[in-house]
Amino acid sequence: MKIDRILVIGACGQIGTELTVALREKYGRYNVIAADKKITADILLDVMDHEELSNVVRECSVTQIYHLAAMLSANGEQNADAAWKLNVGGLLNVLKVAKERKLDKVFWPSSIAVFGLGSPKYNCPQNTRIEPNTVYGISKRAGEYWCNYYYEKYGVDVRSLRFPGLISYTALPGGGTTDYAVDIFHQALEKQYYTCFLSEDNCLPMMYMPDAIRATLELMDTPKEKISIRTSYNLAGMSFAPCDLAAEIEKYIPDFKISYEPDYRNAIANSWPASIKDDNARKDWGWEPAYNLESMTSDMLEKLSIMKGMPVLLSSGNSQEEFQPLAHETLHSLLGTANSLREVTKTHVINE
Ligand SMILES: NC(=O)c1ccc[n+]([C@@H]2O[C@H](COP(=O)([O-])OP(=O)(O)OC[C@H]3O[C@@H](n4cnc5c(N)ncnc54)[C@H](O)[C@@H]3O)[C@@H](O)[C@H]2O)c1
């Protein structure tokens, strides 16, 4: 029987950190190779190096690639050339190697950033006016067409999801417009205060990481004949604005305060839809999200407070009756621990 051998490229990022674990649970520890430019990966690999990538695929008998290396929306606006080069050039290398080495499957994420000001703001459908106005969005839209091209022309079985903003507690986000929705949890626990770089009512499509990981695995398990979209599937989880998330956090941390200082990322967010219609994903492979704003917030606070060595704020039931607000003094006495953890994280980021 043929063994599935998976290469995850960009494995040390926000998605890769959790996807690699999930893939290892499914395929076995030694059948999933974590590749990245960061030294914490199993192997150091620059996706821009076609020869190196091809050698890794051959030497490790790789059968599937999950390609996650990219420059995200906010960083992309500051580094247009590098973003275009990595996001499109990296994908093209993966698709070429998939064709040459006759790989079974490839996963590559697109983003809601493909949509622009001309797209419907609410319940944005799969097929509509798609005119991205960021370097990141343009690179994702071009990538979608390249995936479709390699499928139609060479039969490469490449599958893709347009992820909304992703919220997770394991790894820090990598420079996107929706990063606030992760930062806010860290700051709420450590300082009970957050300055948000989006305006309070800037509503965006978002998703909790466990849903994003499950969506990826479900899409990749779907029989080939059921995949009707070879550019990238719309995918929805929940939609909320910073003020909605702040109000939800306040239920658990009553002292929590938020202020708003919108910067250039607010304009990027303004150009994206507030909500997404994902009926093709639901019809083709039975997609359904499990988390909403309430259950995501409860889980994030619980998991992060454990990670930061704080008392567990709440039970997983997410009911108001079970909620135990943390006293102000208790939080302050814990700040020493939390701040030193933050220093470690900062050092790690600066070293990259
Ligand atoms: N996180 C989100 O909210 C979100 C939303 C929509 C789509 N996506 C897409 O999902 C994918 C992964 O996103 P993420 O949030 O995990 O990104 P991230 O920035 O957290 O991680 C990207 C990883 O790629 C690595 N990398 C960068 N350049 C590389 C290179 N040349 N060779 C090998 N590795 C390299 C980085 O070191 C990093 O570990 C990206 O394609 C992104 O566009 C993410």
The ligand as an SDF file (V2000), in Angstrom:
LIG
                    3D

 44 48  0  0  0  0  0  0  0  0999 V2000
   -3.5140   33.6180    9.1880 N   0  0  0  0  0  0  0  0  0  0  0  0
   -4.5820   34.0690    8.5420 C   0  0  0  0  0  0  0  0  0  0  0  0
   -5.4540   34.7420    9.1240 O   0  0  0  0  0  0  0  0  0  0  0  0
   -4.7570   33.7570    7.0700 C   0  0  0  0  0  0  0  0  0  0  0  0
   -5.9590   34.1260    6.4390 C   0  0  0  0  0  0  0  0  0  0  0  0
   -6.1200   33.8610    5.0810 C   0  0  0  0  0  0  0  0  0  0  0  0
   -5.1200   33.1740    4.3970 C   0  0  0  0  0  0  0  0  0  0  0  0
   -3.9720   32.8300    5.0240 N   0  0  0  0  0  0  0  0  0  0  0  0
   -2.9230   32.1420    4.2480 C   0  0  0  0  0  0  0  0  0  0  0  0
   -2.4980   30.9660    4.9050 O   0  0  0  0  0  0  0  0  0  0  0  0
   -1.0980   30.7510    4.6730 C   0  0  0  0  0  0  0  0  0  0  0  0
   -0.3690   30.6340    5.9980 C   0  0  0  0  0  0  0  0  0  0  0  0
   -0.6330   31.7810    6.7560 O   0  0  0  0  0  0  0  0  0  0  0  0
   -0.0280   31.9950    8.2150 P   0  0  0  0  0  0  0  0  0  0  0  0
   -0.9350   32.9310    8.9050 O   0  0  0  0  0  0  0  0  0  0  0  0
    0.3140   30.6930    8.8280 O   0  0  0  0  0  0  0  0  0  0  0  0
    1.3000   32.7910    7.8420 O   0  0  0  0  0  0  0  0  0  0  0  0
    2.5630   33.0790    8.7830 P   0  0  0  0  0  0  0  0  0  0  0  0
    3.1700   34.3470    8.3030 O   0  0  0  0  0  0  0  0  0  0  0  0
    2.1960   32.9540   10.2020 O   0  0  0  0  0  0  0  0  0  0  0  0
    3.5280   31.8560    8.4250 O   0  0  0  0  0  0  0  0  0  0  0  0
    4.1810   31.7470    7.1890 C   0  0  0  0  0  0  0  0  0  0  0  0
    5.3980   30.8550    7.3970 C   0  0  0  0  0  0  0  0  0  0  0  0
    6.0640   30.7610    6.1280 O   0  0  0  0  0  0  0  0  0  0  0  0
    7.4720   30.8200    6.3810 C   0  0  0  0  0  0  0  0  0  0  0  0
    8.1360   31.2930    5.1720 N   0  0  0  0  0  0  0  0  0  0  0  0
    8.2340   32.5700    4.7150 C   0  0  0  0  0  0  0  0  0  0  0  0
    8.9540   32.6130    3.5950 N   0  0  0  0  0  0  0  0  0  0  0  0
    9.3430   31.3460    3.3310 C   0  0  0  0  0  0  0  0  0  0  0  0
   10.1170   30.7480    2.3110 C   0  0  0  0  0  0  0  0  0  0  0  0
   10.6620   31.4900    1.3180 N   0  0  0  0  0  0  0  0  0  0  0  0
   10.3210   29.4170    2.3280 N   0  0  0  0  0  0  0  0  0  0  0  0
    9.7960   28.6660    3.3280 C   0  0  0  0  0  0  0  0  0  0  0  0
    9.0520   29.1750    4.3380 N   0  0  0  0  0  0  0  0  0  0  0  0
    8.8450   30.4940    4.3300 C   0  0  0  0  0  0  0  0  0  0  0  0
    7.6220   31.7970    7.5330 C   0  0  0  0  0  0  0  0  0  0  0  0
    8.8530   31.6160    8.1850 O   0  0  0  0  0  0  0  0  0  0  0  0
    6.4050   31.4270    8.3920 C   0  0  0  0  0  0  0  0  0  0  0  0
    6.7460   30.4620    9.3510 O   0  0  0  0  0  0  0  0  0  0  0  0
   -0.6420   31.9270    3.7990 C   0  0  0  0  0  0  0  0  0  0  0  0
   -0.7050   31.5620    2.4410 O   0  0  0  0  0  0  0  0  0  0  0  0
   -1.6780   33.0030    4.0870 C   0  0  0  0  0  0  0  0  0  0  0  0
   -1.7930   33.8900    3.0120 O   0  0  0  0  0  0  0  0  0  0  0  0
   -3.7690   33.1080    6.3540 C   0  0  0  0  0  0  0  0  0  0  0  0
  1  2  1  0
  2  3  2  0
  2  4  1  0
  4  5  1  0
  4 44  2  0
  5  6  2  0
  6  7  1  0
  7  8  2  0
  8  9  1  0
  8 44  1  0
  9 10  1  0
  9 42  1  0
 10 11  1  0
 11 12  1  0
 11 40  1  0
 12 13  1  0
 13 14  1  0
 14 15  2  0
 14 16  1  0
 14 17  1  0
 17 18  1  0
 18 19  2  0
 18 20  1  0
 18 21  1  0
 21 22  1  0
 22 23  1  0
 23 24  1  0
 23 38  1  0
 24 25  1  0
 25 26  1  0
 25 36  1  0
 26 27  1  0
 26 35  1  0
 27 28  2  0
 28 29  1  0
 29 30  1  0
 29 35  2  0
 30 31  1  0
 30 32  2  0
 32 33  1  0
 33 34  2  0
 34 35  1  0
 36 37  1  0
 36 38  1  0
 38 39  1  0
 40 41  1  0
 40 42  1  0
 42 43  1  0
M  CHG  2   8   1  16  -1
M  END
$$$$
